[in-house]
């Protein structure tokens, strides 16, 4: 029987994932800090299927060895969220590393909006993250015209009716306001087209600049505009949890 057929020793899986050396992984197991499918494992030599079993160390998901590519891109303004454009406008393809397989974007950002886009060739994950039923939240930083009062901020949380239905923010955080400008952070799980811009229009404060700063557990951080980076092990594990995979 091959190793694939009978499973892989848990400490080997942890070592290959970069969690710890095999010896250190054995200590983690002995201390009860490792779970497989929700159950603590303290016995050495337990075999698992890293592709199917859910493995956690101190509560953090350890993803299976990567068979796909997972990138974060800080999309520039004036770039269309597609891989090719018949009109010749700048596309996402121009900002991806060379020699990567064909990728597709998870969701979209409109032409004028900057910020975090996830790029992958993992179709199952992309479909889950894009489907509204999984309610994966996204956070945007909006620079709007005018000084927003508390009433307008509350309306975003209570919800507004747009042409395609009712939508509300999960959370609204005032960052700064003054000098006829307001900077506000908006978190919501709707994936509707231009939804943040339309919500701001509905409460009377048009968006001047808009950037997405997080998608589920993934943060844009200090990634420069137009650059990409691979997701870390911890980020990918958290993203799999968010997608319930």
TIZA-790673 format. One line per field, with one value per residue (C-alpha): x, y, z; residue in three letters. Coordinates in nm, 2 decimals. Example, Ala and Ser with C-alpha at 12.3 -4.5 7.8 and 13.67 -1.06 7.14 Angstrom:
BEGIN
u	(1.23 | 1.37)
v	(-0.45 | -0.11)
w	(0.78 | 0.71)
code	(ALA | SER)
//
This chain:
BEGIN
u	(0.00 | 0.14 | 0.17 | -0.10 | -0.34 | -0.27 | -0.23 | 0.07 | 0.20 | 0.06 | 0.41 | 0.53 | 0.24 | 0.31 | 0.68 | 0.61 | 0.37 | 0.65 | 0.48 | 0.77 | 1.04 | 0.92 | 1.05 | 0.89 | 0.56 | 0.57 | 0.59 | 0.29 | 0.09 | 0.19 | 0.08 | -0.27 | -0.23 | -0.31 | -0.66 | -0.78 | -1.13 | -1.22 | -1.07 | -0.75 | -0.48 | -0.21 | -0.10 | 0.22 | 0.21 | -0.15 | -0.19 | -0.41 | -0.51 | -0.38 | -0.60 | -0.93 | -0.87 | -0.90 | -0.58 | -0.53 | -0.25 | -0.35 | -0.68 | -0.52 | -0.60 | -0.31 | -0.39 | -0.30 | 0.01 | -0.06 | -0.18 | -0.30 | -0.18 | -0.32 | -0.22 | -0.32 | -0.30 | -0.33 | -0.52 | -0.44 | -0.70 | -0.78 | -0.75 | -1.04 | -1.11 | -1.07 | -0.78 | -0.83 | -1.02 | -1.13 | -1.12 | -0.75 | -0.78 | -0.53 | -0.62 | -0.51 | -0.29 | -0.03 | 0.02 | 0.07 | 0.41 | 0.55 | 0.53 | 0.22 | -0.07 | -0.38 | -0.56 | -0.89 | -1.00 | -1.23 | -1.50 | -1.44 | -1.33 | -1.46 | -1.24 | -1.18 | -1.14 | -0.81 | -0.72 | -0.73 | -0.82 | -0.76 | -0.62 | -0.63 | -0.68 | -0.86 | -1.21 | -1.39 | -1.25 | -1.32 | -1.68 | -1.73 | -1.58 | -1.79 | -2.12 | -2.33 | -2.46 | -2.12 | -2.13 | -1.75 | -1.71 | -1.51 | -1.39 | -1.34 | -1.19 | -1.40 | -1.30 | -1.62 | -1.72 | -1.86 | -1.86 | -2.07 | -2.29 | -2.37 | -2.72 | -2.57 | -2.33 | -2.62 | -2.82 | -2.54 | -2.57 | -2.95 | -2.96 | -3.06 | -3.27 | -3.09 | -3.22 | -3.15 | -3.27 | -3.20 | -2.85 | -2.68 | -2.33 | -2.22 | -2.01 | -1.93 | -1.63 | -1.56 | -1.18 | -1.16 | -1.39 | -1.34 | -1.24 | -1.54 | -1.40 | -1.48 | -1.29 | -1.50 | -1.44 | -1.73 | -1.75 | -2.02 | -2.07 | -2.26 | -2.09 | -2.32 | -2.17 | -2.03 | -2.23 | -2.02 | -2.03 | -2.41 | -2.47 | -2.28 | -2.47 | -2.79 | -2.70 | -2.58 | -2.21 | -2.05 | -1.72 | -1.41 | -1.16 | -1.23 | -1.00 | -1.07 | -0.85 | -0.96 | -1.14 | -1.25 | -0.94 | -0.69 | -0.56 | -0.41 | -0.16 | 0.14 | 0.13 | 0.23 | -0.02 | 0.03 | 0.22 | 0.12 | 0.22 | 0.15 | -0.09 | 0.08 | 0.00 | -0.20 | -0.39 | -0.48 | -0.60 | -0.82 | -0.96 | -1.05 | -1.23 | -1.42 | -1.52 | -1.62 | -1.39)
v	(0.00 | 0.34 | 0.64 | 0.82 | 0.52 | 0.48 | 0.85 | 1.06 | 1.08 | 1.39 | 1.52 | 1.49 | 1.70 | 1.97 | 1.97 | 1.99 | 2.28 | 2.47 | 2.47 | 2.30 | 2.04 | 1.68 | 1.66 | 1.99 | 1.87 | 1.57 | 1.79 | 2.00 | 1.67 | 1.55 | 1.88 | 1.84 | 2.15 | 1.98 | 1.89 | 1.68 | 1.73 | 1.91 | 1.65 | 1.68 | 1.43 | 1.34 | 1.00 | 1.00 | 0.84 | 0.91 | 0.92 | 1.18 | 1.28 | 1.64 | 1.70 | 1.62 | 1.63 | 1.97 | 2.01 | 2.29 | 2.39 | 2.62 | 2.68 | 2.79 | 2.60 | 2.43 | 2.41 | 2.11 | 2.13 | 2.39 | 2.27 | 2.61 | 2.97 | 3.22 | 3.59 | 3.92 | 4.21 | 4.58 | 4.69 | 5.04 | 5.30 | 5.29 | 4.91 | 4.69 | 4.38 | 4.13 | 3.93 | 4.08 | 4.37 | 4.41 | 4.79 | 4.78 | 4.91 | 4.81 | 4.47 | 4.26 | 4.05 | 4.33 | 4.32 | 3.95 | 3.77 | 3.60 | 3.22 | 3.18 | 2.97 | 3.13 | 3.30 | 3.45 | 3.72 | 3.67 | 3.93 | 4.27 | 4.62 | 4.89 | 5.08 | 5.37 | 5.17 | 5.06 | 4.79 | 4.42 | 4.17 | 3.79 | 3.60 | 3.22 | 2.92 | 2.74 | 2.74 | 2.59 | 2.85 | 3.14 | 3.02 | 3.00 | 3.34 | 3.50 | 3.35 | 3.58 | 3.29 | 3.25 | 3.62 | 3.68 | 4.04 | 4.31 | 4.64 | 4.96 | 5.29 | 5.57 | 5.93 | 6.12 | 6.47 | 6.67 | 6.63 | 6.33 | 6.37 | 6.09 | 6.05 | 5.96 | 5.71 | 5.55 | 5.53 | 5.32 | 5.07 | 5.07 | 5.02 | 5.20 | 5.10 | 5.09 | 5.02 | 4.65 | 4.62 | 4.69 | 4.68 | 4.77 | 4.79 | 4.54 | 4.81 | 5.17 | 5.34 | 5.71 | 5.77 | 6.15 | 6.44 | 6.80 | 7.05 | 6.94 | 6.58 | 6.26 | 5.94 | 5.64 | 5.27 | 5.05 | 4.67 | 4.47 | 4.13 | 4.24 | 4.18 | 4.40 | 4.62 | 4.95 | 4.90 | 5.13 | 5.41 | 5.37 | 5.36 | 5.68 | 5.85 | 5.74 | 5.92 | 6.23 | 6.19 | 6.09 | 5.90 | 6.07 | 5.79 | 5.43 | 5.14 | 4.79 | 4.72 | 4.36 | 4.06 | 3.82 | 3.75 | 3.89 | 4.24 | 4.47 | 4.60 | 4.78 | 4.60 | 4.87 | 4.96 | 4.74 | 4.47 | 4.11 | 3.88 | 3.52 | 3.45 | 3.31 | 2.97 | 3.13 | 3.36 | 3.06 | 2.86 | 3.14 | 3.19 | 2.82 | 2.86 | 3.17 | 2.97 | 2.67 | 2.44)
w	(0.00 | -0.10 | 0.14 | -0.06 | 0.00 | 0.37 | 0.45 | 0.56 | 0.92 | 1.09 | 1.20 | 0.84 | 0.71 | 0.97 | 0.88 | 0.51 | 0.58 | 0.75 | 1.09 | 1.27 | 1.24 | 1.27 | 1.63 | 1.72 | 1.55 | 1.77 | 2.08 | 1.95 | 1.91 | 2.26 | 2.41 | 2.25 | 2.03 | 1.70 | 1.58 | 1.29 | 1.18 | 1.51 | 1.74 | 1.94 | 1.84 | 2.10 | 1.96 | 1.75 | 1.41 | 1.33 | 0.95 | 0.77 | 0.42 | 0.39 | 0.09 | 0.27 | 0.65 | 0.83 | 1.03 | 1.29 | 1.52 | 1.80 | 1.62 | 1.29 | 0.98 | 0.80 | 0.43 | 0.21 | -0.01 | -0.28 | -0.61 | -0.71 | -0.72 | -0.47 | -0.52 | -0.37 | -0.62 | -0.54 | -0.85 | -0.98 | -1.08 | -1.45 | -1.49 | -1.59 | -1.38 | -1.66 | -1.82 | -2.17 | -2.31 | -2.68 | -2.63 | -2.55 | -2.19 | -1.93 | -1.77 | -1.48 | -1.69 | -1.71 | -1.34 | -1.29 | -1.25 | -1.55 | -1.59 | -1.37 | -1.50 | -1.63 | -1.33 | -1.28 | -1.03 | -0.74 | -0.78 | -0.94 | -0.87 | -1.10 | -1.34 | -1.10 | -0.78 | -0.64 | -0.39 | -0.31 | -0.57 | -0.51 | -0.81 | -0.83 | -1.05 | -0.77 | -0.91 | -0.61 | -0.37 | -0.61 | -0.66 | -0.28 | -0.21 | -0.49 | -0.38 | -0.16 | 0.05 | 0.21 | 0.32 | 0.30 | 0.40 | 0.21 | 0.36 | 0.16 | 0.24 | 0.08 | 0.04 | -0.02 | -0.10 | 0.19 | 0.57 | 0.65 | 0.96 | 1.19 | 1.04 | 0.70 | 0.86 | 1.04 | 0.72 | 0.57 | 0.85 | 0.86 | 0.48 | 0.17 | -0.13 | -0.46 | -0.81 | -0.77 | -0.41 | -0.04 | 0.09 | 0.41 | 0.55 | 0.81 | 0.98 | 0.92 | 1.08 | 1.05 | 0.99 | 0.95 | 0.85 | 0.78 | 0.51 | 0.30 | 0.29 | 0.48 | 0.50 | 0.60 | 0.62 | 0.50 | 0.55 | 0.37 | 0.21 | -0.09 | -0.42 | -0.63 | -0.90 | -0.77 | -0.45 | -0.22 | -0.47 | -0.51 | -0.14 | -0.09 | -0.37 | -0.20 | 0.13 | -0.06 | -0.04 | -0.37 | -0.36 | -0.48 | -0.42 | -0.33 | -0.23 | -0.11 | 0.19 | 0.28 | 0.14 | 0.42 | 0.63 | 0.37 | 0.43 | 0.16 | 0.41 | 0.26 | -0.08 | -0.34 | -0.61 | -0.91 | -0.72 | -0.63 | -0.35 | -0.26 | 0.02 | 0.33 | 0.48 | 0.76 | 0.51 | 0.29 | 0.59 | 0.70 | 0.35 | 0.33 | 0.66 | 0.53 | 0.22 | 0.44 | 0.24)
code	(UNK | UNK | UNK | UNK | UNK | UNK | UNK | UNK | UNK | UNK | UNK | UNK | UNK | UNK | UNK | UNK | UNK | UNK | UNK | UNK | UNK | UNK | UNK | UNK | UNK | UNK | UNK | UNK | UNK | UNK | UNK | UNK | UNK | UNK | UNK | UNK | UNK | UNK | UNK | UNK | UNK | UNK | UNK | UNK | UNK | UNK | UNK | UNK | UNK | UNK | UNK | UNK | UNK | UNK | UNK | UNK | UNK | UNK | UNK | UNK | UNK | UNK | UNK | UNK | UNK | UNK | UNK | UNK | UNK | UNK | UNK | UNK | UNK | UNK | UNK | UNK | UNK | UNK | UNK | UNK | UNK | UNK | UNK | UNK | UNK | UNK | UNK | UNK | UNK | UNK | UNK | UNK | UNK | UNK | UNK | UNK | UNK | UNK | UNK | UNK | UNK | UNK | UNK | UNK | UNK | UNK | UNK | UNK | UNK | UNK | UNK | UNK | UNK | UNK | UNK | UNK | UNK | UNK | UNK | UNK | UNK | UNK | UNK | UNK | UNK | UNK | UNK | UNK | UNK | UNK | UNK | UNK | UNK | UNK | UNK | UNK | UNK | UNK | UNK | UNK | UNK | UNK | UNK | UNK | UNK | UNK | UNK | UNK | UNK | UNK | UNK | UNK | UNK | UNK | UNK | UNK | UNK | UNK | UNK | UNK | UNK | UNK | UNK | UNK | UNK | UNK | UNK | UNK | UNK | UNK | UNK | UNK | UNK | UNK | UNK | UNK | UNK | UNK | UNK | UNK | UNK | UNK | UNK | UNK | UNK | UNK | UNK | UNK | UNK | UNK | UNK | UNK | UNK | UNK | UNK | UNK | UNK | UNK | UNK | UNK | UNK | UNK | UNK | UNK | UNK | UNK | UNK | UNK | UNK | UNK | UNK | UNK | UNK | UNK | UNK | UNK | UNK | UNK | UNK | UNK | UNK | UNK | UNK | UNK | UNK | UNK | UNK | UNK | UNK | UNK | UNK | UNK | UNK | UNK | UNK | UNK | UNK | UNK | UNK | UNK | UNK | UNK | UNK | UNK | UNK)
//
